[in-house]
């Protein structure tokens, strides 16, 4: 028998991916084409006739099981993306972690422990829950970035002394039970909205922070709980359609000691709970298309900038002791029921204040203009009770 042939084998795909929950997946696909010629004989030294054939085949390399990667003595660095889909990752380098500008593509990993002393950038293919990530040996001035299609902040995640960045690529950054973000700088970027109405995205920072949404006027709203002692400066940016709402809300009396800037979005600060109240410190500026303060006694030593929009103050009593209010429309309402519940505004650069400026329940109204002040109060000025 004599057989002669030629074949060409080539790869098709190298997915290395499981498509179901069970750890059974496709490692790679390959194919080959071939041609053969052969014959057989029982007498003499050669066949009397040769037969030709040709064909093709596809090979699938299937794997059962999961992989685990432990980096214990080095770093992952460079400018590319290391893909570790489906693995349980333990990056525990005592000297680095993830360096350079590299990102580690976690895929659909169940859990990840990261030594973030040198920073880390983890990318999840689908939804990311912060409870999947454990930060160990946090280093000062490091940056930890967690990125997923959606992000649920459902654990207390901290990068003390460094930067913590949370990013959702296609949906919302939502707030779960027990979830919080703590770092010197906290940056949140959401393709949809951030936080949840009534709960807010719990953020604690001592230096600075930002929240950016890309949704429309409804889905792109931001609900943030910065605690009752706000010392950081925050920038809120919405690049969706229409004017989005930025609601900074917390239970208890709030002291605003850092600038809050919503740019072209509306900024509202709300104090709720048993002892509500808002105090805006001297030198602090609250900026937005519209700016509103709601809840308890309101003390304004800082400034409000709502150029072209409305500034609205509503509390049991309202006292301005410094700063300026810049807005096209000014509304102030004292909701208390006694004569001591008053509105006292020393408002510089308040132009065309259209609407009621009133005190309820016999409270006094005192407005002293240190700059240009024009009142066109169609609903009246003074006590209404």
C-alpha positions in Angstrom: 0.0 0.0 0.0 1.2 3.5 -0.8 -0.3 6.7 0.4 0.9 10.3 -0.4 -0.7 13.5 0.8 -0.4 17.2 1.8 -2.3 19.2 4.4 -2.5 22.9 5.5 -3.6 23.5 9.1 -4.4 27.0 10.4 -6.0 28.6 13.5 -9.5 30.2 13.4 -10.0 31.6 16.8 -8.6 31.5 20.3 -11.5 32.6 22.6 -10.4 30.9 25.8 -13.9 31.5 27.2 -16.7 29.7 29.0 -20.2 30.6 27.8 -22.1 29.1 30.7 -21.8 29.1 34.5 -20.3 25.6 34.5 -16.5 25.9 34.0 -16.6 24.2 30.6 -15.4 26.4 27.7 -13.8 26.6 24.3 -10.0 27.0 24.3 -9.4 27.3 20.6 -10.7 26.5 17.1 -8.5 25.4 14.2 -9.0 23.8 10.8 -7.1 22.1 8.0 -7.6 21.2 4.4 -5.9 18.1 2.8 -5.4 16.1 -0.4 -4.3 12.5 -0.5 -3.4 9.9 -3.2 -2.9 6.2 -2.7 -3.2 2.7 -3.9 -2.7 -1.0 -2.9 -1.4 -4.1 -4.6 -0.8 -7.8 -3.9 1.6 -8.6 -6.7 4.6 -6.7 -8.1 6.2 -3.5 -6.8 3.5 -0.9 -7.5 -0.2 -0.5 -7.5 -2.0 -0.7 -10.9 -4.2 2.2 -10.0 -4.1 5.2 -7.7 -7.1 6.8 -6.0 -7.3 10.6 -5.1 -9.2 12.2 -2.3 -9.5 15.7 -0.7 -11.3 17.2 2.3 -11.4 19.7 5.2 -11.9 19.4 9.0 -12.5 21.7 11.9 -11.1 21.0 15.4 -12.4 22.4 18.7 -10.2 22.3 21.8 -12.6 22.1 24.8 -11.5 22.6 28.4 -13.1 21.7 31.7 -12.0 23.6 34.8 -10.8 27.0 35.9 -7.5 28.6 36.2 -6.0 30.6 39.2 -3.2 33.1 38.9 -1.2 34.2 41.9 1.4 36.9 41.4 3.6 36.9 44.6 6.9 38.4 43.6 6.6 40.7 40.7 4.4 43.1 38.8 2.2 43.3 35.7 3.1 46.4 33.8 3.4 47.9 30.4 0.9 49.6 28.2 -1.3 46.8 27.1 -4.2 44.8 28.7 -3.6 41.5 30.3 -6.7 39.3 29.9 -7.4 36.9 32.7 -11.0 35.9 31.9 -12.7 33.5 34.2 -9.9 33.3 36.7 -9.7 33.9 40.4 -7.0 36.5 40.7 -4.7 37.1 43.6 -2.3 39.9 42.9 -0.3 40.0 46.1 3.1 41.4 45.1 4.9 42.9 48.0 6.8 45.2 45.8 4.4 46.3 43.2 1.0 45.1 42.1 0.0 46.5 38.8 2.4 49.1 37.5 2.7 51.3 34.4 -0.5 52.1 32.5 -1.5 48.4 32.1 -5.0 47.2 32.9 -5.9 43.7 34.0 -9.0 42.4 32.2 -10.6 40.2 34.9 -13.4 39.1 32.6 -16.0 37.3 34.8 -13.8 36.5 37.7 -15.6 35.6 41.0 -13.2 37.3 43.3 -10.1 39.5 43.2 -7.6 40.4 45.9 -5.3 43.2 45.0 -2.2 44.6 46.6 -2.8 48.2 45.5 0.4 49.7 46.9 1.5 50.7 43.4 -2.0 51.1 42.1 -4.4 48.8 40.1 -6.8 49.0 37.1 -9.2 46.1 37.0 -11.7 45.6 34.1 -14.8 43.4 34.4 -16.6 42.3 31.2 -20.0 42.4 32.7 -21.4 43.9 35.9 -18.9 44.6 38.7 -19.8 44.3 42.4 -17.3 46.0 44.7 -17.8 43.0 47.1 -15.8 41.0 44.5 -12.7 43.1 45.2 -10.5 43.1 48.2 -7.8 45.8 48.5 -4.8 44.7 50.6 -1.7 46.7 51.6 -3.1 50.0 50.4 -0.3 52.4 49.5 -0.3 56.2 49.9 -0.8 58.2 46.7 -1.8 55.0 44.7 -4.6 54.9 42.2 -7.1 52.0 42.1 -9.5 51.9 39.2 -12.4 49.5 39.0 -14.3 49.3 35.8 -17.3 47.3 34.6 -20.4 47.6 32.4 -22.3 48.4 35.5 -21.0 48.9 39.0 -22.8 48.1 42.3 -21.1 49.6 45.3 -22.2 47.0 47.9 -19.2 46.9 50.1 -17.0 49.3 52.1 -14.1 49.9 49.7 -11.2 52.2 50.8 -7.9 53.4 49.4 -6.8 55.6 52.2 -4.3 58.2 51.2 -4.8 57.5 47.5 -7.3 57.7 44.7 -10.3 55.4 44.2 -11.9 55.6 40.7 -15.1 53.8 39.9 -16.3 53.6 36.2 -19.4 52.0 34.6 -19.2 51.7 30.8 -22.8 51.0 29.8 -25.1 51.5 32.8 -25.4 53.0 36.3 -23.2 53.1 39.3 -25.7 52.0 42.0 -25.7 52.0 45.8 -26.1 48.7 47.6 -26.5 47.8 51.3 -23.3 48.6 53.2 -21.6 50.2 50.2 -19.3 53.1 50.5 -16.2 54.6 48.8 -13.4 56.1 50.9 -10.2 57.7 49.6 -8.4 61.0 49.6 -9.8 61.4 46.1 -12.9 59.6 44.9 -13.8 59.8 41.2 -17.0 58.2 39.9 -17.8 58.0 36.2 -21.2 56.5 35.2 -22.6 55.9 31.7 -26.0 56.3 33.2 -26.9 57.7 36.6 -25.0 57.6 39.9 -26.5 56.5 43.2 -30.2 56.2 44.0 -32.9 58.6 44.9 -33.4 58.6 48.7 -30.2 56.7 49.4 -27.4 58.3 47.5 -23.9 57.0 46.6 -22.0 57.1 49.9 -18.6 58.8 49.4 -16.1 59.9 51.9 -13.1 61.9 50.9 -10.7 64.3 52.5 -9.2 66.1 49.6 -11.2 66.1 46.4 -13.5 64.1 44.2 -15.7 64.1 41.1 -18.9 62.5 39.8 -19.6 62.3 36.1 -22.7 60.9 34.4 -23.4 60.5 30.7 -27.1 59.7 30.9 -30.1 61.8 29.9 -31.9 64.3 32.1 -33.6 61.5 34.0 -31.2 58.5 34.0 -28.2 60.6 34.3 -29.1 62.2 37.6 -26.7 62.0 40.5 -27.6 61.1 44.1 -24.7 61.5 46.4 -24.3 61.2 50.2 -21.1 63.0 51.2 -21.8 62.7 54.9 -22.5 65.5 57.3 -19.0 67.0 57.4 -18.0 67.8 53.8 -14.4 68.9 53.7 -13.5 67.9 50.1 -14.1 69.9 47.0 -16.3 68.0 44.5 -17.0 68.6 40.8 -20.2 67.1 39.3 -20.4 66.8 35.5 -23.3 65.6 33.5 -22.9 65.3 29.7 -26.3 64.0 28.9 -29.2 66.0 27.4 -31.0 68.7 29.4 -30.2 69.9 32.9 -29.5 67.0 35.2 -30.1 67.0 38.9 -27.3 66.7 41.5 -28.7 66.0 44.9 -26.2 65.9 47.8 -28.2 64.6 50.7 -27.4 63.3 54.2 -29.2 62.5 57.4 -28.3 65.1 60.0 -26.9 68.6 60.1 -24.6 69.2 57.2 -21.5 71.4 57.3 -20.3 72.2 53.8 -16.6 73.0 54.1 -15.5 72.3 50.5 -16.6 73.8 47.1 -19.4 71.9 45.4 -19.5 72.7 41.6 -22.3 71.2 39.4 -21.4 73.4 36.4 -24.3 73.5 34.0 -26.4 71.0 36.2 -28.7 71.9 39.1 -27.1 71.5 42.5 -29.3 70.8 45.6 -28.1 70.2 49.1 -30.6 68.5 51.4 -30.4 67.8 55.2 -32.8 65.2 56.5 -33.3 63.2 59.7 -34.0 64.2 63.3 -31.8 67.3 63.5 -31.5 68.7 60.0 -29.6 71.8 59.1 -27.1 73.2 56.6 -24.1 75.4 57.3 -22.1 76.7 54.4 -18.6 77.8 55.6 -16.9 81.0 54.7 -14.9 80.9 51.5 -17.0 78.0 50.1 -18.9 78.4 46.9 -21.9 76.3 45.7 -22.2 76.5 41.9 -24.8 75.2 39.5 -27.4 76.2 36.9 -29.8 76.3 39.9 -28.8 76.0 43.5 -31.1 75.0 46.3 -30.6 74.4 50.1 -33.3 72.5 52.0 -33.7 71.5 55.6 -33.6 72.8 59.1 -31.9 76.1 60.0 -29.7 77.4 57.1 -26.6 79.4 57.9 -24.9 80.9 54.8 -21.4 82.3 55.4 -20.2 81.2 51.9 -21.5 82.0 48.4 -24.0 80.7 46.0 -23.4 81.1 42.2 -26.4 80.3 40.0 -25.8 82.7 37.2 -28.8 82.8 34.9 -30.8 80.5 37.2 -32.5 80.3 40.5 -31.2 80.2 44.1 -33.7 78.8 46.5 -33.3 78.6 50.3 -35.8 76.8 52.4 -35.5 76.0 56.1 -36.9 76.8 59.6 -34.9 80.0 59.5 -32.3 81.4 57.1 -29.4 83.6 58.0 -26.7 84.9 55.6 -23.7 86.2 57.4 -21.2 86.4 54.5 -20.5 85.6 50.9 -22.7 86.6 48.0 -25.7 85.2 46.2 -25.5 85.5 42.4 -28.7 84.4 40.6 -31.4 85.7 38.3 -34.1 84.6 40.7 -34.0 84.3 44.5 -36.5 82.4 46.5 -36.3 82.1 50.3 -38.8 80.6 52.6 -38.7 80.2 56.4 -40.9 77.2 57.4 -40.8 77.7 61.1 -43.8 78.7 63.2 -42.4 81.2 65.7 -41.3 84.8 65.5 -37.7 83.8 65.8 -37.9 81.9 62.5 -36.6 84.6 60.2 -35.0 85.3 56.8 -31.9 87.5 57.0 -30.2 88.0 53.7 -27.3 90.3 53.0 -27.3 89.6 49.3 -24.7 91.2 47.0 -25.2 90.9 43.3 -28.7 89.5 43.4 -30.5 90.5 40.2 -34.2 90.3 39.4 -35.3 88.2 42.3 -38.7 87.1 41.0 -41.0 85.3 43.5 -41.9 85.3 47.1 -39.4 86.2 49.8 -41.3 85.5 52.9 -41.2 84.3 56.5 -43.9 82.0 57.9 -45.6 82.3 61.3 -44.8 85.9 62.0 -41.1 85.6 61.3 -39.2 88.8 60.2 -37.6 89.4 56.8 -34.5 91.5 56.6 -32.8 92.1 53.2 -29.7 94.3 53.1 -28.1 94.8 49.7 -24.4 95.3 49.7 -24.4 95.1 45.9 -27.0 95.5 43.2 -30.4 94.2 44.5 -33.6 94.4 42.5 -36.7 92.8 44.0 -39.6 92.0 41.8 -41.5 89.8 44.3 -44.8 89.1 42.7 -45.9 87.0 45.7 -45.0 89.6 48.2 -42.2 90.3 50.7 -42.5 89.8 54.4 -44.2 87.5 56.9 -47.2 85.5 55.6 -48.5 84.0 58.9 
